[in-house]
Amino acid sequence: MQKQSQIRHISQHNRGIIREEDLIAIGMSDKVPDRCFSILDDKGQMQKYKKGETIFLSKPEIQKLLEIIKKYSQAFQTQAEKAKSITE
């Protein structure tokens, strides 16, 4: 979820260009070799993008983001329901 959020942030706020702080935000310190974002292209194949490169949100990547948000929301809902039953 964090990677997907950072990808959206890069696209929306930095014209799609990956910066050092974007890599750090997803836990990739400068000690990690071959630091990059892996993003689905229009054909659904993973493509690697490094610092300074421009990422593009493809339809498959957006669909992946929506699936992750849906799964996260369902998990959050389940936790909220469990918490509610405990407090009642």
PDB file of N, CA, C and O in Angstrom:
ATOM      1  N   MET A   1       0.827  -1.181   0.000  1.00  0.00           N
ATOM      2  CA  MET A   1       0.000   0.000   0.000  1.00  0.00           C
ATOM      3  C   MET A   1       0.877   1.252   0.000  1.00  0.00           C
ATOM      4  O   MET A   1       0.568   2.237  -0.670  1.00  0.00           O
ATOM      5  N   GLN A   2       1.980   1.202   0.763  1.00  0.00           N
ATOM      6  CA  GLN A   2       2.876   2.361   0.839  1.00  0.00           C
ATOM      7  C   GLN A   2       3.506   2.656  -0.524  1.00  0.00           C
ATOM      8  O   GLN A   2       3.606   3.813  -0.932  1.00  0.00           O
ATOM      9  N   LYS A   3       3.925   1.606  -1.217  1.00  0.00           N
ATOM     10  CA  LYS A   3       4.515   1.805  -2.548  1.00  0.00           C
ATOM     11  C   LYS A   3       3.488   2.415  -3.490  1.00  0.00           C
ATOM     12  O   LYS A   3       3.796   3.353  -4.225  1.00  0.00           O
ATOM     13  N   GLN A   4       2.273   1.889  -3.471  1.00  0.00           N
ATOM     14  CA  GLN A   4       1.232   2.401  -4.354  1.00  0.00           C
ATOM     15  C   GLN A   4       0.923   3.867  -4.056  1.00  0.00           C
ATOM     16  O   GLN A   4       0.721   4.671  -4.966  1.00  0.00           O
ATOM     17  N   SER A   5       0.891   4.194  -2.781  1.00  0.00           N
ATOM     18  CA  SER A   5       0.643   5.584  -2.387  1.00  0.00           C
ATOM     19  C   SER A   5       1.762   6.493  -2.874  1.00  0.00           C
ATOM     20  O   SER A   5       1.508   7.603  -3.340  1.00  0.00           O
ATOM     21  N   GLN A   6       2.993   6.025  -2.767  1.00  0.00           N
ATOM     22  CA  GLN A   6       4.140   6.823  -3.210  1.00  0.00           C
ATOM     23  C   GLN A   6       4.134   6.991  -4.728  1.00  0.00           C
ATOM     24  O   GLN A   6       4.483   8.060  -5.228  1.00  0.00           O
ATOM     25  N   ILE A   7       3.748   5.964  -5.459  1.00  0.00           N
ATOM     26  CA  ILE A   7       3.657   6.055  -6.921  1.00  0.00           C
ATOM     27  C   ILE A   7       2.640   7.124  -7.312  1.00  0.00           C
ATOM     28  O   ILE A   7       2.894   7.948  -8.191  1.00  0.00           O
ATOM     29  N   ARG A   8       1.488   7.098  -6.648  1.00  0.00           N
ATOM     30  CA  ARG A   8       0.466   8.108  -6.922  1.00  0.00           C
ATOM     31  C   ARG A   8       0.992   9.495  -6.605  1.00  0.00           C
ATOM     32  O   ARG A   8       0.756  10.438  -7.361  1.00  0.00           O
ATOM     33  N   HIS A   9       1.700   9.627  -5.502  1.00  0.00           N
ATOM     34  CA  HIS A   9       2.265  10.919  -5.104  1.00  0.00           C
ATOM     35  C   HIS A   9       3.268  11.425  -6.152  1.00  0.00           C
ATOM     36  O   HIS A   9       3.252  12.601  -6.514  1.00  0.00           O
ATOM     37  N   ILE A  10       4.120  10.548  -6.625  1.00  0.00           N
ATOM     38  CA  ILE A  10       5.109  10.931  -7.638  1.00  0.00           C
ATOM     39  C   ILE A  10       4.405  11.422  -8.904  1.00  0.00           C
ATOM     40  O   ILE A  10       4.788  12.434  -9.490  1.00  0.00           O
ATOM     41  N   SER A  11       3.382  10.696  -9.307  1.00  0.00           N
ATOM     42  CA  SER A  11       2.652  11.071 -10.526  1.00  0.00           C
ATOM     43  C   SER A  11       1.932  12.400 -10.366  1.00  0.00           C
ATOM     44  O   SER A  11       1.919  13.228 -11.277  1.00  0.00           O
ATOM     45  N   GLN A  12       1.343  12.589  -9.217  1.00  0.00           N
ATOM     46  CA  GLN A  12       0.518  13.777  -9.005  1.00  0.00           C
ATOM     47  C   GLN A  12       1.345  15.018  -8.685  1.00  0.00           C
ATOM     48  O   GLN A  12       1.011  16.112  -9.139  1.00  0.00           O
ATOM     49  N   HIS A  13       2.406  14.867  -7.920  1.00  0.00           N
ATOM     50  CA  HIS A  13       3.112  16.032  -7.398  1.00  0.00           C
ATOM     51  C   HIS A  13       4.499  16.284  -7.990  1.00  0.00           C
ATOM     52  O   HIS A  13       5.064  17.356  -7.774  1.00  0.00           O
ATOM     53  N   ASN A  14       5.049  15.346  -8.714  1.00  0.00           N
ATOM     54  CA  ASN A  14       6.408  15.538  -9.216  1.00  0.00           C
ATOM     55  C   ASN A  14       6.519  15.183 -10.699  1.00  0.00           C
ATOM     56  O   ASN A  14       7.581  14.770 -11.165  1.00  0.00           O
ATOM     57  N   ARG A  15       5.433  15.342 -11.429  1.00  0.00           N
ATOM     58  CA  ARG A  15       5.408  15.069 -12.868  1.00  0.00           C
ATOM     59  C   ARG A  15       5.926  13.682 -13.222  1.00  0.00           C
ATOM     60  O   ARG A  15       6.428  13.461 -14.324  1.00  0.00           O
ATOM     61  N   GLY A  16       5.802  12.748 -12.278  1.00  0.00           N
ATOM     62  CA  GLY A  16       6.185  11.360 -12.537  1.00  0.00           C
ATOM     63  C   GLY A  16       7.661  11.063 -12.385  1.00  0.00           C
ATOM     64  O   GLY A  16       8.079   9.932 -12.632  1.00  0.00           O
ATOM     65  N   ILE A  17       8.469  12.035 -11.988  1.00  0.00           N
ATOM     66  CA  ILE A  17       9.918  11.830 -11.867  1.00  0.00           C
ATOM     67  C   ILE A  17      10.259  11.319 -10.466  1.00  0.00           C
ATOM     68  O   ILE A  17       9.896  11.930  -9.461  1.00  0.00           O
ATOM     69  N   ILE A  18      10.955  10.201 -10.424  1.00  0.00           N
ATOM     70  CA  ILE A  18      11.341   9.592  -9.148  1.00  0.00           C
ATOM     71  C   ILE A  18      12.512  10.357  -8.544  1.00  0.00           C
ATOM     72  O   ILE A  18      13.524  10.606  -9.200  1.00  0.00           O
ATOM     73  N   ARG A  19      12.344  10.725  -7.264  1.00  0.00           N
ATOM     74  CA  ARG A  19      13.390  11.442  -6.531  1.00  0.00           C
ATOM     75  C   ARG A  19      13.979  10.540  -5.443  1.00  0.00           C
ATOM     76  O   ARG A  19      13.419   9.491  -5.127  1.00  0.00           O
ATOM     77  N   GLU A  20      15.075  10.945  -4.893  1.00  0.00           N
ATOM     78  CA  GLU A  20      15.725  10.208  -3.809  1.00  0.00           C
ATOM     79  C   GLU A  20      14.758   9.987  -2.647  1.00  0.00           C
ATOM     80  O   GLU A  20      14.677   8.883  -2.107  1.00  0.00           O
ATOM     81  N   GLU A  21      14.028  11.028  -2.264  1.00  0.00           N
ATOM     82  CA  GLU A  21      13.118  10.912  -1.119  1.00  0.00           C
ATOM     83  C   GLU A  21      11.969   9.932  -1.392  1.00  0.00           C
ATOM     84  O   GLU A  21      11.394   9.375  -0.457  1.00  0.00           O
ATOM     85  N   ASP A  22      11.643   9.725  -2.651  1.00  0.00           N
ATOM     86  CA  ASP A  22      10.606   8.742  -2.992  1.00  0.00           C
ATOM     87  C   ASP A  22      11.099   7.327  -2.712  1.00  0.00           C
ATOM     88  O   ASP A  22      10.352   6.492  -2.201  1.00  0.00           O
ATOM     89  N   LEU A  23      12.348   7.064  -3.044  1.00  0.00           N
ATOM     90  CA  LEU A  23      12.931   5.749  -2.769  1.00  0.00           C
ATOM     91  C   LEU A  23      13.053   5.520  -1.266  1.00  0.00           C
ATOM     92  O   LEU A  23      12.767   4.427  -0.777  1.00  0.00           O
ATOM     93  N   ILE A  24      13.473   6.537  -0.543  1.00  0.00           N
ATOM     94  CA  ILE A  24      13.597   6.430   0.909  1.00  0.00           C
ATOM     95  C   ILE A  24      12.231   6.195   1.545  1.00  0.00           C
ATOM     96  O   ILE A  24      12.116   5.438   2.509  1.00  0.00           O
ATOM     97  N   ALA A  25      11.193   6.841   1.009  1.00  0.00           N
ATOM     98  CA  ALA A  25       9.838   6.712   1.558  1.00  0.00           C
ATOM     99  C   ALA A  25       9.312   5.285   1.508  1.00  0.00           C
ATOM    100  O   ALA A  25       8.467   4.912   2.321  1.00  0.00           O
ATOM    101  N   ILE A  26       9.795   4.485   0.569  1.00  0.00           N
ATOM    102  CA  ILE A  26       9.351   3.082   0.514  1.00  0.00           C
ATOM    103  C   ILE A  26      10.406   2.142   1.118  1.00  0.00           C
ATOM    104  O   ILE A  26      10.353   0.928   0.922  1.00  0.00           O
ATOM    105  N   GLY A  27      11.356   2.716   1.847  1.00  0.00           N
ATOM    106  CA  GLY A  27      12.308   1.906   2.590  1.00  0.00           C
ATOM    107  C   GLY A  27      13.565   1.504   1.854  1.00  0.00           C
ATOM    108  O   GLY A  27      14.247   0.564   2.260  1.00  0.00           O
ATOM    109  N   MET A  28      13.883   2.199   0.780  1.00  0.00           N
ATOM    110  CA  MET A  28      15.092   1.859   0.026  1.00  0.00           C
ATOM    111  C   MET A  28      16.189   2.878   0.318  1.00  0.00           C
ATOM    112  O   MET A  28      16.244   3.952  -0.282  1.00  0.00           O
ATOM    113  N   SER A  29      17.052   2.514   1.248  1.00  0.00           N
ATOM    114  CA  SER A  29      18.160   3.403   1.574  1.00  0.00           C
ATOM    115  C   SER A  29      19.195   3.363   0.451  1.00  0.00           C
ATOM    116  O   SER A  29      19.104   2.543  -0.462  1.00  0.00           O
ATOM    117  N   ASP A  30      20.164   4.247   0.531  1.00  0.00           N
ATOM    118  CA  ASP A  30      21.192   4.282  -0.518  1.00  0.00           C
ATOM    119  C   ASP A  30      22.099   3.056  -0.475  1.00  0.00           C
ATOM    120  O   ASP A  30      22.933   2.877  -1.362  1.00  0.00           O
ATOM    121  N   LYS A  31      21.948   2.212   0.540  1.00  0.00           N
ATOM    122  CA  LYS A  31      22.748   0.987   0.647  1.00  0.00           C
ATOM    123  C   LYS A  31      22.111  -0.175  -0.122  1.00  0.00           C
ATOM    124  O   LYS A  31      22.742  -1.216  -0.304  1.00  0.00           O
ATOM    125  N   VAL A  32      20.866  -0.002  -0.571  1.00  0.00           N
ATOM    126  CA  VAL A  32      20.181  -1.052  -1.320  1.00  0.00           C
ATOM    127  C   VAL A  32      20.645  -1.001  -2.772  1.00  0.00           C
ATOM    128  O   VAL A  32      20.485   0.022  -3.438  1.00  0.00           O
ATOM    129  N   PRO A  33      21.221  -2.102  -3.269  1.00  0.00           N
ATOM    130  CA  PRO A  33      21.657  -2.091  -4.670  1.00  0.00           C
ATOM    131  C   PRO A  33      20.452  -2.101  -5.613  1.00  0.00           C
ATOM    132  O   PRO A  33      19.400  -2.655  -5.295  1.00  0.00           O
ATOM    133  N   ASP A  34      20.628  -1.492  -6.751  1.00  0.00           N
ATOM    134  CA  ASP A  34      19.592  -1.493  -7.790  1.00  0.00           C
ATOM    135  C   ASP A  34      18.250  -0.980  -7.273  1.00  0.00           C
ATOM    136  O   ASP A  34      17.209  -1.597  -7.500  1.00  0.00           O
ATOM    137  N   ARG A  35      18.287   0.161  -6.574  1.00  0.00           N
ATOM    138  CA  ARG A  35      17.063   0.747  -6.019  1.00  0.00           C
ATOM    139  C   ARG A  35      16.147   1.212  -7.151  1.00  0.00           C
ATOM    140  O   ARG A  35      16.567   1.934  -8.055  1.00  0.00           O
ATOM    141  N   CYS A  36      14.896   0.786  -7.080  1.00  0.00           N
ATOM    142  CA  CYS A  36      13.952   1.175  -8.124  1.00  0.00           C
ATOM    143  C   CYS A  36      12.524   0.879  -7.695  1.00  0.00           C
ATOM    144  O   CYS A  36      12.280   0.169  -6.718  1.00  0.00           O
ATOM    145  N   PHE A  37      11.595   1.436  -8.444  1.00  0.00           N
ATOM    146  CA  PHE A  37      10.181   1.085  -8.338  1.00  0.00           C
ATOM    147  C   PHE A  37       9.899   0.087  -9.444  1.00  0.00           C
ATOM    148  O   PHE A  37      10.381   0.254 -10.564  1.00  0.00           O
ATOM    149  N   SER A  38       9.135  -0.936  -9.153  1.00  0.00           N
ATOM    150  CA  SER A  38       8.674  -1.854 -10.188  1.00  0.00           C
ATOM    151  C   SER A  38       7.200  -1.570 -10.411  1.00  0.00           C
ATOM    152  O   SER A  38       6.391  -1.654  -9.487  1.00  0.00           O
ATOM    153  N   ILE A  39       6.859  -1.230 -11.653  1.00  0.00           N
ATOM    154  CA  ILE A  39       5.513  -0.802 -11.985  1.00  0.00           C
ATOM    155  C   ILE A  39       5.052  -1.551 -13.225  1.00  0.00           C
ATOM    156  O   ILE A  39       5.830  -1.791 -14.148  1.00  0.00           O
ATOM    157  N   LEU A  40       3.772  -1.918 -13.234  1.00  0.00           N
ATOM    158  CA  LEU A  40       3.206  -2.614 -14.389  1.00  0.00           C
ATOM    159  C   LEU A  40       3.079  -1.667 -15.576  1.00  0.00           C
ATOM    160  O   LEU A  40       2.629  -0.530 -15.432  1.00  0.00           O
ATOM    161  N   ASP A  41       3.482  -2.151 -16.755  1.00  0.00           N
ATOM    162  CA  ASP A  41       3.310  -1.348 -17.968  1.00  0.00           C
ATOM    163  C   ASP A  41       1.957  -1.667 -18.597  1.00  0.00           C
ATOM    164  O   ASP A  41       1.172  -2.416 -18.016  1.00  0.00           O
ATOM    165  N   ASP A  42       1.674  -1.116 -19.767  1.00  0.00           N
ATOM    166  CA  ASP A  42       0.386  -1.313 -20.433  1.00  0.00           C
ATOM    167  C   ASP A  42       0.087  -2.767 -20.773  1.00  0.00           C
ATOM    168  O   ASP A  42      -1.071  -3.147 -20.944  1.00  0.00           O
ATOM    169  N   LYS A  43       1.137  -3.579 -20.871  1.00  0.00           N
ATOM    170  CA  LYS A  43       0.965  -5.004 -21.192  1.00  0.00           C
ATOM    171  C   LYS A  43       0.905  -5.873 -19.940  1.00  0.00           C
ATOM    172  O   LYS A  43       0.804  -7.096 -20.040  1.00  0.00           O
ATOM    173  N   GLY A  44       0.966  -5.248 -18.754  1.00  0.00           N
ATOM    174  CA  GLY A  44       0.920  -5.992 -17.505  1.00  0.00           C
ATOM    175  C   GLY A  44       2.249  -6.577 -17.096  1.00  0.00           C
ATOM    176  O   GLY A  44       2.303  -7.424 -16.205  1.00  0.00           O
ATOM    177  N   GLN A  45       3.333  -6.140 -17.735  1.00  0.00           N
ATOM    178  CA  GLN A  45       4.682  -6.605 -17.406  1.00  0.00           C
ATOM    179  C   GLN A  45       5.345  -5.621 -16.451  1.00  0.00           C
ATOM    180  O   GLN A  45       5.198  -4.408 -16.597  1.00  0.00           O
ATOM    181  N   MET A  46       6.078  -6.152 -15.472  1.00  0.00           N
ATOM    182  CA  MET A  46       6.775  -5.285 -14.522  1.00  0.00           C
ATOM    183  C   MET A  46       7.948  -4.584 -15.201  1.00  0.00           C
ATOM    184  O   MET A  46       8.760  -5.213 -15.880  1.00  0.00           O
ATOM    185  N   GLN A  47       8.016  -3.291 -15.007  1.00  0.00           N
ATOM    186  CA  GLN A  47       9.123  -2.487 -15.515  1.00  0.00           C
ATOM    187  C   GLN A  47       9.775  -1.787 -14.329  1.00  0.00           C
ATOM    188  O   GLN A  47       9.088  -1.343 -13.409  1.00  0.00           O
ATOM    189  N   LYS A  48      11.098  -1.691 -14.353  1.00  0.00           N
ATOM    190  CA  LYS A  48      11.832  -1.040 -13.275  1.00  0.00           C
ATOM    191  C   LYS A  48      12.120   0.411 -13.655  1.00  0.00           C
ATOM    192  O   LYS A  48      12.513   0.713 -14.782  1.00  0.00           O
ATOM    193  N   TYR A  49      11.914   1.295 -12.685  1.00  0.00           N
ATOM    194  CA  TYR A  49      12.188   2.719 -12.864  1.00  0.00           C
ATOM    195  C   TYR A  49      13.089   3.172 -11.724  1.00  0.00           C
ATOM    196  O   TYR A  49      12.803   2.909 -10.555  1.00  0.00           O
ATOM    197  N   LYS A  50      14.176   3.851 -12.067  1.00  0.00           N
ATOM    198  CA  LYS A  50      15.148   4.310 -11.076  1.00  0.00           C
ATOM    199  C   LYS A  50      15.037   5.811 -10.862  1.00  0.00           C
ATOM    200  O   LYS A  50      14.311   6.513 -11.566  1.00  0.00           O
ATOM    201  N   LYS A  51      15.776   6.277  -9.873  1.00  0.00           N
ATOM    202  CA  LYS A  51      15.812   7.702  -9.558  1.00  0.00           C
ATOM    203  C   LYS A  51      16.098   8.520 -10.820  1.00  0.00           C
ATOM    204  O   LYS A  51      17.006   8.208 -11.591  1.00  0.00           O
ATOM    205  N   GLY A  52      15.302   9.573 -11.009  1.00  0.00           N
ATOM    206  CA  GLY A  52      15.474  10.452 -12.149  1.00  0.00           C
ATOM    207  C   GLY A  52      14.652  10.057 -13.360  1.00  0.00           C
ATOM    208  O   GLY A  52      14.478  10.855 -14.281  1.00  0.00           O
ATOM    209  N   GLU A  53      14.142   8.827 -13.367  1.00  0.00           N
ATOM    210  CA  GLU A  53      13.317   8.378 -14.478  1.00  0.00           C
ATOM    211  C   GLU A  53      11.859   8.781 -14.234  1.00  0.00           C
ATOM    212  O   GLU A  53      11.447   9.023 -13.100  1.00  0.00           O
ATOM    213  N   THR A  54      11.099   8.847 -15.317  1.00  0.00           N
ATOM    214  CA  THR A  54       9.698   9.230 -15.239  1.00  0.00           C
ATOM    215  C   THR A  54       8.817   7.993 -15.300  1.00  0.00           C
ATOM    216  O   THR A  54       8.944   7.170 -16.207  1.00  0.00           O
ATOM    217  N   ILE A  55       7.921   7.870 -14.322  1.00  0.00           N
ATOM    218  CA  ILE A  55       6.985   6.754 -14.310  1.00  0.00           C
ATOM    219  C   ILE A  55       5.655   7.184 -14.929  1.00  0.00           C
ATOM    220  O   ILE A  55       5.286   8.358 -14.891  1.00  0.00           O
ATOM    221  N   PHE A  56       4.958   6.226 -15.490  1.00  0.00           N
ATOM    222  CA  PHE A  56       3.642   6.456 -16.072  1.00  0.00           C
ATOM    223  C   PHE A  56       2.686   5.435 -15.474  1.00  0.00           C
ATOM    224  O   PHE A  56       3.007   4.249 -15.406  1.00  0.00           O
ATOM    225  N   LEU A  57       1.534   5.878 -15.049  1.00  0.00           N
ATOM    226  CA  LEU A  57       0.547   4.957 -14.504  1.00  0.00           C
ATOM    227  C   LEU A  57      -0.239   4.316 -15.637  1.00  0.00           C
ATOM    228  O   LEU A  57      -1.014   4.976 -16.329  1.00  0.00           O
ATOM    229  N   SER A  58      -0.029   3.039 -15.809  1.00  0.00           N
ATOM    230  CA  SER A  58      -0.738   2.286 -16.841  1.00  0.00           C
ATOM    231  C   SER A  58      -2.073   1.789 -16.273  1.00  0.00           C
ATOM    232  O   SER A  58      -2.294   1.816 -15.062  1.00  0.00           O
ATOM    233  N   LYS A  59      -2.937   1.347 -17.148  1.00  0.00           N
ATOM    234  CA  LYS A  59      -4.219   0.795 -16.714  1.00  0.00           C
ATOM    235  C   LYS A  59      -4.019  -0.402 -15.783  1.00  0.00           C
ATOM    236  O   LYS A  59      -4.687  -0.475 -14.752  1.00  0.00           O
ATOM    237  N   PRO A  60      -3.111  -1.359 -16.109  1.00  0.00           N
ATOM    238  CA  PRO A  60      -2.894  -2.483 -15.185  1.00  0.00           C
ATOM    239  C   PRO A  60      -2.381  -2.028 -13.808  1.00  0.00           C
ATOM    240  O   PRO A  60      -2.757  -2.609 -12.790  1.00  0.00           O
ATOM    241  N   GLU A  61      -1.535  -1.004 -13.770  1.00  0.00           N
ATOM    242  CA  GLU A  61      -1.026  -0.514 -12.478  1.00  0.00           C
ATOM    243  C   GLU A  61      -2.140   0.136 -11.671  1.00  0.00           C
ATOM    244  O   GLU A  61      -2.197  -0.027 -10.452  1.00  0.00           O
ATOM    245  N   ILE A  62      -3.020   0.866 -12.334  1.00  0.00           N
ATOM    246  CA  ILE A  62      -4.154   1.490 -11.647  1.00  0.00           C
ATOM    247  C   ILE A  62      -5.106   0.412 -11.127  1.00  0.00           C
ATOM    248  O   ILE A  62      -5.628   0.528 -10.018  1.00  0.00           O
ATOM    249  N   GLN A  63      -5.331  -0.633 -11.921  1.00  0.00           N
ATOM    250  CA  GLN A  63      -6.179  -1.735 -11.477  1.00  0.00           C
ATOM    251  C   GLN A  63      -5.567  -2.429 -10.258  1.00  0.00           C
ATOM    252  O   GLN A  63      -6.279  -2.814  -9.330  1.00  0.00           O
ATOM    253  N   LYS A  64      -4.251  -2.583 -10.272  1.00  0.00           N
ATOM    254  CA  LYS A  64      -3.548  -3.180  -9.134  1.00  0.00           C
ATOM    255  C   LYS A  64      -3.738  -2.316  -7.890  1.00  0.00           C
ATOM    256  O   LYS A  64      -3.983  -2.834  -6.800  1.00  0.00           O
ATOM    257  N   LEU A  65      -3.627  -1.010  -8.053  1.00  0.00           N
ATOM    258  CA  LEU A  65      -3.831  -0.087  -6.939  1.00  0.00           C
ATOM    259  C   LEU A  65      -5.243  -0.245  -6.378  1.00  0.00           C
ATOM    260  O   LEU A  65      -5.423  -0.311  -5.162  1.00  0.00           O
ATOM    261  N   LEU A  66      -6.240  -0.305  -7.254  1.00  0.00           N
ATOM    262  CA  LEU A  66      -7.620  -0.460  -6.800  1.00  0.00           C
ATOM    263  C   LEU A  66      -7.822  -1.773  -6.043  1.00  0.00           C
ATOM    264  O   LEU A  66      -8.544  -1.812  -5.047  1.00  0.00           O
ATOM    265  N   GLU A  67      -7.187  -2.847  -6.514  1.00  0.00           N
ATOM    266  CA  GLU A  67      -7.282  -4.134  -5.820  1.00  0.00           C
ATOM    267  C   GLU A  67      -6.659  -4.058  -4.429  1.00  0.00           C
ATOM    268  O   GLU A  67      -7.211  -4.592  -3.467  1.00  0.00           O
ATOM    269  N   ILE A  68      -5.521  -3.401  -4.325  1.00  0.00           N
ATOM    270  CA  ILE A  68      -4.855  -3.254  -3.030  1.00  0.00           C
ATOM    271  C   ILE A  68      -5.708  -2.422  -2.083  1.00  0.00           C
ATOM    272  O   ILE A  68      -5.841  -2.764  -0.908  1.00  0.00           O
ATOM    273  N   ILE A  69      -6.282  -1.343  -2.576  1.00  0.00           N
ATOM    274  CA  ILE A  69      -7.148  -0.501  -1.743  1.00  0.00           C
ATOM    275  C   ILE A  69      -8.365  -1.308  -1.274  1.00  0.00           C
ATOM    276  O   ILE A  69      -8.767  -1.205  -0.115  1.00  0.00           O
ATOM    277  N   LYS A  70      -8.941  -2.099  -2.158  1.00  0.00           N
ATOM    278  CA  LYS A  70     -10.101  -2.910  -1.800  1.00  0.00           C
ATOM    279  C   LYS A  70      -9.740  -3.921  -0.712  1.00  0.00           C
ATOM    280  O   LYS A  70     -10.477  -4.069   0.263  1.00  0.00           O
ATOM    281  N   LYS A  71      -8.612  -4.618  -0.872  1.00  0.00           N
ATOM    282  CA  LYS A  71      -8.176  -5.590   0.130  1.00  0.00           C
ATOM    283  C   LYS A  71      -7.897  -4.917   1.461  1.00  0.00           C
ATOM    284  O   LYS A  71      -8.278  -5.430   2.513  1.00  0.00           O
ATOM    285  N   TYR A  72      -7.231  -3.762   1.419  1.00  0.00           N
ATOM    286  CA  TYR A  72      -6.925  -3.015   2.632  1.00  0.00           C
ATOM    287  C   TYR A  72      -8.219  -2.588   3.325  1.00  0.00           C
ATOM    288  O   TYR A  72      -8.343  -2.701   4.544  1.00  0.00           O
ATOM    289  N   SER A  73      -9.171  -2.102   2.547  1.00  0.00           N
ATOM    290  CA  SER A  73     -10.445  -1.653   3.106  1.00  0.00           C
ATOM    291  C   SER A  73     -11.202  -2.806   3.754  1.00  0.00           C
ATOM    292  O   SER A  73     -11.790  -2.649   4.824  1.00  0.00           O
ATOM    293  N   GLN A  74     -11.186  -3.963   3.102  1.00  0.00           N
ATOM    294  CA  GLN A  74     -11.863  -5.135   3.659  1.00  0.00           C
ATOM    295  C   GLN A  74     -11.203  -5.572   4.965  1.00  0.00           C
ATOM    296  O   GLN A  74     -11.892  -5.914   5.926  1.00  0.00           O
ATOM    297  N   ALA A  75      -9.878  -5.561   5.000  1.00  0.00           N
ATOM    298  CA  ALA A  75      -9.159  -5.937   6.219  1.00  0.00           C
ATOM    299  C   ALA A  75      -9.444  -4.928   7.328  1.00  0.00           C
ATOM    300  O   ALA A  75      -9.630  -5.312   8.483  1.00  0.00           O
ATOM    301  N   PHE A  76      -9.478  -3.654   6.987  1.00  0.00           N
ATOM    302  CA  PHE A  76      -9.769  -2.612   7.970  1.00  0.00           C
ATOM    303  C   PHE A  76     -11.194  -2.780   8.499  1.00  0.00           C
ATOM    304  O   PHE A  76     -11.431  -2.639   9.698  1.00  0.00           O
ATOM    305  N   GLN A  77     -12.138  -3.080   7.613  1.00  0.00           N
ATOM    306  CA  GLN A  77     -13.533  -3.279   8.009  1.00  0.00           C
ATOM    307  C   GLN A  77     -13.647  -4.450   8.968  1.00  0.00           C
ATOM    308  O   GLN A  77     -14.369  -4.376   9.962  1.00  0.00           O
ATOM    309  N   THR A  78     -12.933  -5.537   8.670  1.00  0.00           N
ATOM    310  CA  THR A  78     -12.958  -6.709   9.538  1.00  0.00           C
ATOM    311  C   THR A  78     -12.424  -6.365  10.921  1.00  0.00           C
ATOM    312  O   THR A  78     -12.995  -6.771  11.933  1.00  0.00           O
ATOM    313  N   GLN A  79     -11.326  -5.616  10.960  1.00  0.00           N
ATOM    314  CA  GLN A  79     -10.755  -5.223  12.254  1.00  0.00           C
ATOM    315  C   GLN A  79     -11.715  -4.309  13.018  1.00  0.00           C
ATOM    316  O   GLN A  79     -11.859  -4.428  14.234  1.00  0.00           O
ATOM    317  N   ALA A  80     -12.368  -3.401  12.301  1.00  0.00           N
ATOM    318  CA  ALA A  80     -13.318  -2.491  12.939  1.00  0.00           C
ATOM    319  C   ALA A  80     -14.503  -3.266  13.508  1.00  0.00           C
ATOM    320  O   ALA A  80     -14.986  -2.950  14.595  1.00  0.00           O
ATOM    321  N   GLU A  81     -14.969  -4.274  12.783  1.00  0.00           N
ATOM    322  CA  GLU A  81     -16.081  -5.089  13.270  1.00  0.00           C
ATOM    323  C   GLU A  81     -15.688  -5.880  14.509  1.00  0.00           C
ATOM    324  O   GLU A  81     -16.487  -6.009  15.436  1.00  0.00           O
ATOM    325  N   LYS A  82     -14.466  -6.413  14.541  1.00  0.00           N
ATOM    326  CA  LYS A  82     -13.983  -7.135  15.708  1.00  0.00           C
ATOM    327  C   LYS A  82     -13.890  -6.205  16.902  1.00  0.00           C
ATOM    328  O   LYS A  82     -14.297  -6.567  18.006  1.00  0.00           O
ATOM    329  N   ALA A  83     -13.361  -5.015  16.693  1.00  0.00           N
ATOM    330  CA  ALA A  83     -13.225  -4.040  17.776  1.00  0.00           C
ATOM    331  C   ALA A  83     -14.591  -3.623  18.297  1.00  0.00           C
ATOM    332  O   ALA A  83     -14.766  -3.446  19.503  1.00  0.00           O
ATOM    333  N   LYS A  84     -15.546  -3.466  17.415  1.00  0.00           N
ATOM    334  CA  LYS A  84     -16.904  -3.054  17.802  1.00  0.00           C
ATOM    335  C   LYS A  84     -17.549  -4.135  18.659  1.00  0.00           C
ATOM    336  O   LYS A  84     -18.212  -3.822  19.648  1.00  0.00           O
ATOM    337  N   SER A  85     -17.366  -5.392  18.299  1.00  0.00           N
ATOM    338  CA  SER A  85     -17.988  -6.477  19.079  1.00  0.00           C
ATOM    339  C   SER A  85     -17.368  -6.595  20.477  1.00  0.00           C
ATOM    340  O   SER A  85     -18.034  -7.030  21.417  1.00  0.00           O
ATOM    341  N   ILE A  86     -16.129  -6.217  20.610  1.00  0.00           N
ATOM    342  CA  ILE A  86     -15.467  -6.263  21.920  1.00  0.00           C
ATOM    343  C   ILE A  86     -15.995  -5.169  22.824  1.00  0.00           C
ATOM    344  O   ILE A  86     -16.167  -5.384  24.023  1.00  0.00           O
ATOM    345  N   THR A  87     -16.255  -3.990  22.260  1.00  0.00           N
ATOM    346  CA  THR A  87     -16.676  -2.851  23.059  1.00  0.00           C
ATOM    347  C   THR A  87     -18.175  -2.839  23.356  1.00  0.00           C
ATOM    348  O   THR A  87     -18.636  -2.031  24.162  1.00  0.00           O
ATOM    349  N   GLU A  88     -18.928  -3.711  22.726  1.00  0.00           N
ATOM    350  CA  GLU A  88     -20.385  -3.727  22.958  1.00  0.00           C
ATOM    351  C   GLU A  88     -20.761  -4.539  24.160  1.00  0.00           C
ATOM    352  O   GLU A  88     -21.943  -4.649  24.485  1.00  0.00           O
TER     353      GLU A  88
END
